[in-house]
Amino acid sequence: MSNILYAIRERLSSLHPKERALAEYILEHAQEATRSGITELAERAGASAATITRFCKGMRFDGFPDFKLKLAEELATPSEQQPTYQDIVAGNSLQRIVAAMEANHLRSISDTTRLIDFAAMERAIDALHRARRIDLYGVATSGLVAQDAYQKLVRIGKEANAFSDPHLQITSASNLGPGDVAIAISYSGETQETLDALECAKAQGATTISLTKYGVSSLASAADIALFASSLEEGMRRGDMASRIAQLHVIDILFTGLVSSKFDVYVPKLERTYVNVRKYRKDKGR
């Protein structure tokens, strides 16, 4: 199943009855939906054109043409080229485990790449470049992703901090202001502590960026700029492995895009930190 169809299925229970009927039709007739005009789809799904437009905008598309195009792109990859994510199985050989981890991580990167909104990514990169100060919020696995982003940003001289403690998140967010950026990371997009920190930062005038799984969530809806990772990993035994890789993939794109866009500004700082770490590290003789 594509990221878009998966997101629709997850949201079914919260939809208005007319939108739910439309969503159920799309889930059952995805290919037909991509080949239909809005009037034709309205007739087949028993919905109005206004309902279709409202549904598409609620799913964070610009409208029905944008929804149709992106769904068609996802469905264009043959299913045999999209192996399912593999869960942990008792007694698997080490060879099979290695192959499963490789497949999961490659799939998460591929799925996430297809979700990139280049306009949103460019806005996020510009906000990071202009930022006086950058806060990163995330708990548990998302906290590790926030730490990864932090260590990248400090290497290029950005004033950045990463917080996993909910109280410290709010404390720091309370001291942000216009010209600052807060990045909130939560795979579900519903981690209350992370949402609170983002809303606090936004109330102070900071630009807010979310990184969540694909689809509608409280965090993505609250952010000024919403970025997404693949939402297709299921199963409770994997410890968020593929989703973590997907989030790190987005962070790597953000960082590389930032450095590339202002190469003359950031590369000298990157090189200076590299040289000084090598000069002063304790294990330099090893």
Secondary structure by P-SEA (a helix, b strand, c coil): ccaaaaaaaaacccccaaaaaaaaaaaacaaaaaaccaaaaaaaacccaaaaaaaaaaaccccaaaaaaaaaaaaccccccccccccccccccaaaaaaaaaaaaaaaaaaaaaacaaaaaaaaaaaaaaccbbbbbbcaaaaaaaaaaaaaaaaacccccccccaaaaaaaaaaccccbbbbbbbccccaaaaaaaaaaaaaaccbbbbbcccccccccccccbbbbcccccccccccaaaaaaaaaaaaaaaaaaaaaacccccaaaaaaaaaaaaaccccccc
